[in-house]
Amino acid sequence: MSQRQSWLEGWRLLAALTLSLIVLSLWIASMRQFEVEGVRMVIRFTARSSLMLFCLAFGAAALARLWPNAWTRWQRRNRRYLGLSFAASHAIHAVAIVAFANMDPAGFAEATSAASYIFGGIGYAFIIAMSATSFDRTAALLGPRAWRALHLTGGYYLWLQFMVSFGKRVPAMPLYAAFLLPLLAVMALRLIAMAAHPRGRTVAAR
């Protein structure tokens, strides 16, 4: 039986989310006349939008298995496009970081470290590889086993990177702990789904 689909599905969903992120980022930067502080606000905004989109994509399969309903089926059906929207958000994040580096080299050097280059670079490499293999043709070229290994490893790496990036700010800004809640919830859901459906580990873990 075919699944009922809404208008906001697939490529339309990706286009709507990407356009919204671009417009919001430009609006946020314009609040500070596109100067350094405005660019840094965009960096913070896209870090948070990326986190939420990542959690929606990373938890889609587990939610659909544990609580099948119209929303979770929609989320599971559009997981690829939520993941690509996450990649678009993080692409805007990268553009803002480059702008910050060019506009305020001293401030950028103070805000970054060798570790941020290394681990951030690995994260972006995973995002690019996972995005490139999110299409049927490229996924088929990679093969199911390699595809699953890439997306599983990349997903868990990005989850850990978000935990570290937001978690390290909690001592100075306790409200940042709120951003850890969706990450912890998604991981808990995945573990519960794998425990409840041991034969469906491959699906739930992706």
NORVENPE-V877666 format. One record per backbone hydrogen bond with DSSP energy under -1.0 kcal/mol. NH is the residue of the N-H (numbers start at 1). CO is the residue of the C=O. E is the energy in kcal/mol with one decimal. If there is no record, write none. Layout:
BEGIN
NH & CO & E
NH & CO & E
END
This chain:
BEGIN
9 & 7 & -1.9
12 & 9 & -1.3
13 & 9 & -1.1
14 & 10 & -2.1
15 & 11 & -2.8
16 & 12 & -2.7
17 & 13 & -2.6
18 & 14 & -2.6
19 & 15 & -2.6
20 & 16 & -2.1
21 & 17 & -2.4
22 & 18 & -2.3
23 & 19 & -2.6
24 & 20 & -2.7
25 & 21 & -2.3
26 & 22 & -2.4
27 & 23 & -2.4
28 & 24 & -2.7
29 & 25 & -2.5
30 & 26 & -2.2
31 & 27 & -1.1
32 & 29 & -1.3
33 & 30 & -1.9
34 & 29 & -2.7
35 & 32 & -1.9
39 & 35 & -2.1
40 & 36 & -2.5
41 & 37 & -1.8
42 & 38 & -1.7
43 & 39 & -2.0
44 & 40 & -2.1
45 & 41 & -2.6
46 & 42 & -2.9
47 & 43 & -1.7
48 & 44 & -1.7
49 & 45 & -2.6
50 & 46 & -2.4
51 & 47 & -1.7
52 & 48 & -2.1
53 & 49 & -2.3
54 & 50 & -2.7
55 & 51 & -2.4
56 & 52 & -2.1
57 & 53 & -2.1
58 & 54 & -3.3
59 & 55 & -2.0
63 & 59 & -2.4
64 & 60 & -2.2
65 & 61 & -1.6
66 & 62 & -2.2
67 & 63 & -3.1
73 & 69 & -2.6
74 & 70 & -2.0
75 & 71 & -2.9
76 & 72 & -2.6
77 & 73 & -2.5
78 & 74 & -1.9
79 & 76 & -1.1
82 & 78 & -2.3
83 & 79 & -2.5
84 & 80 & -2.2
85 & 81 & -1.8
86 & 82 & -2.0
87 & 83 & -2.0
88 & 84 & -2.2
89 & 85 & -2.5
90 & 86 & -2.4
91 & 87 & -1.6
92 & 88 & -2.1
93 & 89 & -2.0
94 & 90 & -2.0
95 & 91 & -2.2
96 & 92 & -2.4
97 & 93 & -2.1
98 & 94 & -2.5
99 & 95 & -2.3
100 & 96 & -2.4
101 & 97 & -2.4
102 & 98 & -2.1
103 & 99 & -2.4
104 & 100 & -2.5
108 & 104 & -2.7
109 & 105 & -2.4
110 & 106 & -1.9
111 & 107 & -1.6
117 & 113 & -1.6
118 & 114 & -2.3
119 & 115 & -2.9
120 & 116 & -1.5
121 & 117 & -2.0
122 & 118 & -2.1
123 & 119 & -2.1
124 & 120 & -2.4
125 & 121 & -2.1
126 & 122 & -2.2
127 & 123 & -2.3
128 & 124 & -2.6
129 & 125 & -2.4
130 & 126 & -3.1
131 & 127 & -2.4
132 & 128 & -2.6
133 & 129 & -1.3
134 & 131 & -1.6
139 & 135 & -2.8
140 & 136 & -2.2
141 & 137 & -1.9
142 & 138 & -1.9
143 & 139 & -2.0
147 & 143 & -2.6
148 & 144 & -2.4
149 & 145 & -2.3
150 & 146 & -2.5
151 & 147 & -2.6
152 & 148 & -2.6
153 & 149 & -2.4
154 & 150 & -2.8
155 & 151 & -2.0
156 & 152 & -2.2
157 & 153 & -2.3
158 & 154 & -2.6
159 & 155 & -2.2
160 & 156 & -2.3
161 & 157 & -2.6
162 & 158 & -2.5
163 & 159 & -2.2
164 & 160 & -2.4
165 & 161 & -2.9
166 & 162 & -2.5
167 & 163 & -2.2
168 & 164 & -2.3
169 & 166 & -1.0
170 & 167 & -1.3
173 & 169 & -2.8
176 & 173 & -2.4
177 & 174 & -2.0
178 & 175 & -1.7
179 & 176 & -1.2
180 & 177 & -1.1
184 & 180 & -2.6
185 & 181 & -2.7
186 & 182 & -2.4
187 & 183 & -2.1
188 & 184 & -2.4
189 & 185 & -2.5
190 & 186 & -2.2
191 & 187 & -2.3
192 & 188 & -2.6
193 & 189 & -2.7
194 & 190 & -2.2
195 & 191 & -2.0
196 & 192 & -2.8
197 & 193 & -1.8
200 & 197 & -2.0
201 & 198 & -1.0
204 & 200 & -2.9
205 & 201 & -2.6
END
